[in-house]
Amino acid sequence: AILTSDLGLTPSNRGDVVLVPIPALTGDRRREMVRLLKAEAERAKVSIRAGRRDAIDMIGAIDDVSEDDVHRGKKEVQERVDAAVKRVDVAANEKEAEILKGP
């Protein structure tokens, strides 16, 4: 799995131990990791937005609920989505700074 993971790591089997040497990060590798980080952050935000769509659909499907309650529910969902997207952005920015800073 490590060989096929596209991480640039080559494990070696020493009988009862598998060693995975991790090389020092170069500038190019750091930039590649940041690119992967941004892709994962975008995937997380897409997933959050998909959850928003599902939640809004469920709210709309509820019978015997006033229009005001539906509106409040949709507003609450959007506020939570905005907060979750902001947390993803903050975490990604912090991790990017950490990756680029180096040891």
N, CA, C and O of each residue as an XYZ file, in Angstrom:
412
protein
N       0.837     -1.196      0.000
C       0.000      0.000      0.000
C       0.876      1.252      0.000
O       0.540      2.245     -0.646
N       1.976      1.210      0.708
C       2.863      2.375      0.763
C       3.481      2.635     -0.607
O       3.594      3.785     -1.032
N       3.875      1.581     -1.290
C       4.461      1.741     -2.621
C       3.479      2.352     -3.615
O       3.869      3.166     -4.451
N       2.226      1.972     -3.530
C       1.225      2.451     -4.484
C       0.566      3.757     -4.045
O      -0.315      4.259     -4.742
N       0.974      4.318     -2.906
C       0.316      5.507     -2.363
C       0.767      6.806     -2.994
O       0.189      7.850     -2.693
N       1.767      6.794     -3.850
C       2.281      7.997     -4.502
C       2.833      9.001     -3.485
O       2.724     10.214     -3.668
N       3.422      8.477     -2.420
C       4.047      9.330     -1.412
C       5.549      9.464     -1.626
O       6.210     10.257     -0.956
N       6.078      8.694     -2.550
C       7.514      8.751     -2.796
C       8.323      8.002     -1.750
O       9.507      8.284     -1.567
N       7.704      7.057     -1.064
C       8.376      6.278     -0.028
C       8.583      4.849     -0.524
O       7.740      4.294     -1.228
N       9.723      4.264     -0.145
C      10.024      2.896     -0.539
C      10.318      2.081      0.717
O      11.394      2.212      1.300
N       9.376      1.247      1.136
C       9.603      0.426      2.328
C      10.574     -0.713      2.030
O      10.682     -1.182      0.897
N      11.273     -1.141      3.071
C      12.150     -2.304      2.932
C      11.810     -3.302      4.034
O      11.591     -2.928      5.186
N      11.771     -4.570      3.659
C      11.399     -5.639      4.572
C      12.669     -6.243      5.157
O      13.527     -6.723      4.417
N      12.790     -6.221      6.464
C      13.938     -6.786      7.162
C      13.516     -7.982      8.014
O      13.898     -8.094      9.179
N      12.735     -8.860      7.426
C      12.282    -10.044      8.160
C      11.054     -9.730      8.989
O       9.931     -9.789      8.488
N      11.258     -9.398     10.249
C      10.134     -9.133     11.138
C       9.831     -7.640     11.276
O       8.940     -7.252     12.032
N      10.573     -6.804     10.546
C      10.385     -5.357     10.627
C      10.324     -4.779      9.212
O      11.090     -5.174      8.332
N       9.414     -3.852      9.014
C       9.340     -3.127      7.750
C       9.804     -1.703      8.030
O       9.210     -0.997      8.844
N      10.861     -1.291      7.354
C      11.397      0.053      7.522
C      10.922      0.938      6.377
O      10.933      0.537      5.213
N      10.506      2.142      6.732
C      10.084      3.110      5.729
C      10.915      4.373      5.944
O      10.546      5.234      6.743
N      12.036      4.483      5.231
C      12.855      5.687      5.392
C      12.137      6.902      4.817
O      11.642      6.873      3.690
N      12.091      7.956      5.602
C      11.417      9.178      5.175
C      12.498     10.225      4.927
O      13.151     10.681      5.866
N      12.688     10.606      3.657
C      13.735     11.569      3.334
C      13.377     12.971      3.828
O      12.209     13.287      4.055
N      14.405     13.799      3.988
C      14.186     15.193      4.380
C      13.390     15.889      3.281
O      13.524     15.577      2.097
N      12.568     16.830      3.701
C      11.723     17.525      2.737
C      12.519     18.575      1.968
O      13.207     19.408      2.558
N      12.414     18.521      0.656
C      13.022     19.537     -0.192
C      11.978     20.610     -0.465
O      10.803     20.431     -0.143
N      12.390     21.704     -1.047
C      11.458     22.765     -1.388
C      10.382     22.289     -2.340
O       9.210     22.637     -2.195
N      10.794     21.476     -3.333
C       9.813     20.946     -4.288
C       8.813     20.038     -3.598
O       7.615     20.105     -3.873
N       9.302     19.185     -2.698
C       8.414     18.255     -1.986
C       7.464     19.019     -1.066
O       6.301     18.642     -0.923
N       7.950     20.077     -0.451
C       7.084     20.904      0.403
C       5.957     21.528     -0.424
O       4.800     21.525     -0.005
N       6.298     22.058     -1.593
C       5.277     22.646     -2.461
C       4.274     21.586     -2.921
O       3.079     21.864     -3.026
N       4.757     20.380     -3.195
C       3.869     19.283     -3.581
C       2.922     18.925     -2.430
O       1.738     18.668     -2.648
N       3.453     18.912     -1.213
C       2.602     18.613     -0.051
C       1.548     19.699      0.147
O       0.408     19.398      0.500
N       1.918     20.952     -0.077
C       0.957     22.050      0.044
C      -0.130     21.894     -1.016
O      -1.306     22.123     -0.735
N       0.256     21.504     -2.236
C      -0.723     21.288     -3.296
C      -1.703     20.185     -2.889
O      -2.910     20.326     -3.082
N      -1.186     19.088     -2.328
C      -2.051     17.996     -1.869
C      -2.947     18.455     -0.723
O      -4.119     18.086     -0.656
N      -2.393     19.257      0.172
C      -3.160     19.790      1.294
C      -4.336     20.616      0.794
O      -5.457     20.470      1.282
N      -4.080     21.483     -0.179
C      -5.151     22.327     -0.707
C      -6.224     21.487     -1.399
O      -7.412     21.796     -1.303
N      -5.814     20.431     -2.092
C      -6.779     19.552     -2.744
C      -7.657     18.851     -1.704
O      -8.869     18.737     -1.887
N      -7.045     18.383     -0.619
C      -7.822     17.726      0.445
C      -8.762     18.713      1.129
O      -9.895     18.362      1.457
N      -8.306     19.931      1.344
C      -9.163     20.950      1.963
C     -10.357     21.241      1.060
O     -11.478     21.396      1.544
N     -10.126     21.315     -0.230
C     -11.227     21.567     -1.164
C     -12.209     20.397     -1.157
O     -13.421     20.605     -1.206
N     -11.693     19.171     -1.096
C     -12.581     18.004     -1.014
C     -13.424     18.051      0.259
O     -14.603     17.698      0.242
N     -12.817     18.490      1.362
C     -13.555     18.594      2.619
C     -14.673     19.623      2.488
O     -15.787     19.394      2.959
N     -14.380     20.757      1.850
C     -15.400     21.793      1.693
C     -16.523     21.328      0.771
O     -17.688     21.649      1.007
N     -16.192     20.585     -0.265
C     -17.222     20.036     -1.161
C     -18.122     19.081     -0.381
O     -19.340     19.082     -0.562
N     -17.525     18.272      0.480
C     -18.302     17.341      1.294
C     -19.223     18.087      2.259
O     -20.372     17.693      2.459
N     -18.718     19.154      2.847
C     -19.536     19.967      3.752
C     -20.717     20.553      2.996
O     -21.844     20.548      3.492
N     -20.458     21.056      1.800
C     -21.535     21.653      1.001
C     -22.567     20.602      0.579
O     -23.760     20.896      0.499
N     -22.111     19.395      0.313
C     -23.043     18.317     -0.017
C     -23.942     18.021      1.185
O     -25.135     17.763      1.031
N     -23.359     18.061      2.370
C     -24.156     17.879      3.588
C     -25.183     18.984      3.754
O     -26.304     18.748      4.205
N     -24.783     20.202      3.382
C     -25.726     21.328      3.445
C     -26.913     21.070      2.516
O     -28.066     21.265      2.900
N     -26.623     20.636      1.308
C     -27.687     20.360      0.340
C     -28.642     19.295      0.884
O     -29.861     19.436      0.791
N     -28.071     18.230      1.452
C     -28.906     17.163      2.008
C     -29.757     17.674      3.173
O     -30.940     17.350      3.277
N     -29.140     18.478      4.046
C     -29.879     19.000      5.201
C     -31.009     19.919      4.760
O     -32.113     19.852      5.301
N     -30.740     20.772      3.788
C     -31.782     21.681      3.306
C     -32.906     20.900      2.632
O     -34.078     21.248      2.779
N     -32.559     19.851      1.900
C     -33.592     18.998      1.294
C     -34.453     18.337      2.358
O     -35.671     18.248      2.206
N     -33.826     17.870      3.437
C     -34.589     17.231      4.513
C     -35.495     18.234      5.208
O     -36.635     17.916      5.548
N     -34.991     19.445      5.420
C     -35.825     20.475      6.058
C     -37.027     20.784      5.181
O     -38.145     20.918      5.678
N     -36.801     20.896      3.885
C     -37.893     21.193      2.967
C     -38.915     20.079      2.867
O     -40.070     20.329      2.522
N     -38.511     18.858      3.162
C     -39.401     17.708      3.040
C     -40.276     17.492      4.275
O     -41.182     16.660      4.248
N     -40.023     18.213      5.331
C     -40.798     18.045      6.561
C     -42.179     18.673      6.382
O     -42.308     19.827      5.972
N     -43.190     17.899      6.695
C     -44.566     18.402      6.610
C     -44.945     19.086      7.919
O     -44.297     18.881      8.945
N     -45.973     19.879      7.876
C     -46.543     20.537      9.077
C     -45.531     21.437      9.772
O     -45.508     21.505     11.001
N     -44.694     22.128      9.004
C     -43.741     23.077      9.576
C     -43.981     24.417      8.905
O     -44.160     24.500      7.690
N     -43.981     25.461      9.715
C     -44.247     26.777      9.149
C     -43.096     27.220      8.249
O     -41.969     26.737      8.354
N     -43.422     28.150      7.369
C     -42.413     28.677      6.453
C     -41.291     29.372      7.223
O     -40.127     29.310      6.827
N     -41.649     30.034      8.329
C     -40.640     30.697      9.159
C     -39.674     29.683      9.764
O     -38.468     29.926      9.822
N     -40.204     28.547     10.213
C     -39.341     27.508     10.782
C     -38.407     26.922      9.718
O     -37.244     26.630      9.997
N     -38.919     26.754      8.519
C     -38.085     26.254      7.419
C     -36.972     27.257      7.143
O     -35.812     26.879      6.979
N     -37.330     28.532      7.094
C     -36.331     29.573      6.843
C     -35.279     29.588      7.953
O     -34.083     29.676      7.674
N     -35.723     29.503      9.213
C     -34.771     29.478     10.339
C     -33.869     28.254     10.266
O     -32.670     28.340     10.532
N     -34.450     27.120      9.906
C     -33.655     25.899      9.783
C     -32.597     26.018      8.701
O     -31.451     25.616      8.906
N     -32.966     26.563      7.557
C     -32.005     26.751      6.471
C     -30.911     27.735      6.864
O     -29.743     27.553      6.520
N     -31.301     28.776      7.588
C     -30.315     29.762      8.044
C     -29.333     29.119      9.023
O     -28.131     29.376      8.957
N     -29.838     28.290      9.923
C     -28.983     27.596     10.893
C     -28.012     26.653     10.184
O     -26.833     26.590     10.529
N     -28.513     25.930      9.201
C     -27.654     25.027      8.430
C     -26.543     25.830      7.750
O     -25.379     25.431      7.788
N     -26.895     26.955      7.132
C     -25.899     27.769      6.439
C     -24.859     28.316      7.410
O     -23.673     28.356      7.085
N     -25.289     28.739      8.596
C     -24.334     29.244      9.595
C     -23.348     28.150     10.000
O     -22.152     28.405     10.144
N     -23.854     26.938     10.182
C     -22.971     25.824     10.558
C     -22.029     25.453      9.418
O     -20.869     25.113      9.651
N     -22.525     25.518      8.195
C     -21.676     25.235      7.030
C     -20.575     26.284      6.934
O     -19.412     25.948      6.710
N     -20.938     27.548      7.102
C     -19.938     28.618      7.041
C     -18.870     28.434      8.113
O     -17.684     28.632      7.850
N     -19.287     28.054      9.320
C     -18.333     27.837     10.405
C     -17.418     26.646     10.101
O     -16.219     26.699     10.376
N     -17.972     25.588      9.544
C     -17.164     24.409      9.220
C     -16.169     24.715      8.110
O     -15.016     24.288      8.178
N     -16.598     25.450      7.090
C     -15.696     25.825      5.998
C     -14.581     26.715      6.532
O     -13.427     26.586      6.122
N     -14.923     27.612      7.442
C     -13.903     28.488      8.030
C     -12.884     27.665      8.824
O     -11.686     27.943      8.766
N     -13.353     26.652      9.568
C     -12.425     25.796     10.325
C     -11.491     25.045      9.388
O     -10.306     24.892      9.683
N     -12.019     24.575      8.261
C     -11.186     23.881      7.278
C     -10.130     24.843      6.732
O      -8.957     24.484      6.623
N     -10.546     26.062      6.390
C      -9.606     27.048      5.858
C      -8.521     27.400      6.870
O      -7.345     27.485      6.515
N      -8.902     27.602      8.111
C      -7.926     27.942      9.155
C      -6.941     26.792      9.346
O      -5.733     27.017      9.412
N      -7.440     25.579      9.435
C      -6.561     24.421      9.625
C      -5.618     24.255      8.438
O      -4.434     23.971      8.620
N      -6.137     24.430      7.221
C      -5.299     24.290      6.023
C      -4.223     25.367      5.985
O      -3.075     25.084      5.644
N      -4.581     26.591      6.330
C      -3.592     27.677      6.331
C      -2.509     27.455      7.385
O      -1.330     27.707      7.135
N      -2.913     26.985      8.559
C      -1.928     26.699      9.608
C      -0.988     25.580      9.174
O       0.224     25.679      9.366
N      -1.532     24.529      8.597
C      -0.715     23.400      8.159
C       0.193     23.812      7.002
O       1.337     23.364      6.928
N      -0.300     24.656      6.102
C       0.534     25.133      4.995
C       1.736     25.910      5.527
O       2.861     25.716      5.066
N       1.493     26.784      6.494
C       2.589     27.547      7.084
C       3.593     26.608      7.752
O       4.803     26.810      7.653
N       3.085     25.584      8.431
C       3.957     24.617      9.098
C       4.806     23.840      8.090
O       5.997     23.622      8.310
N       4.189     23.429      6.992
C       4.910     22.673      5.963
C       6.001     23.525      5.315
O       7.129     23.067      5.129
N       5.655     24.762      4.975
C       6.603     25.633      4.291
C       7.715     26.129      5.204
O       8.815     26.432      4.742
N       7.427     26.211      6.500
C       8.417     26.693      7.471
C       9.574     25.717      7.597
O      10.738     26.119      7.612
N       9.255     24.457      7.686
C      10.298     23.439      7.812
C      10.851     23.347      9.226
O      10.356     23.987     10.154
N      11.894     22.531      9.364
C      12.449     22.321     10.722
C      13.234     23.491     11.236
O      13.749     23.447     12.353
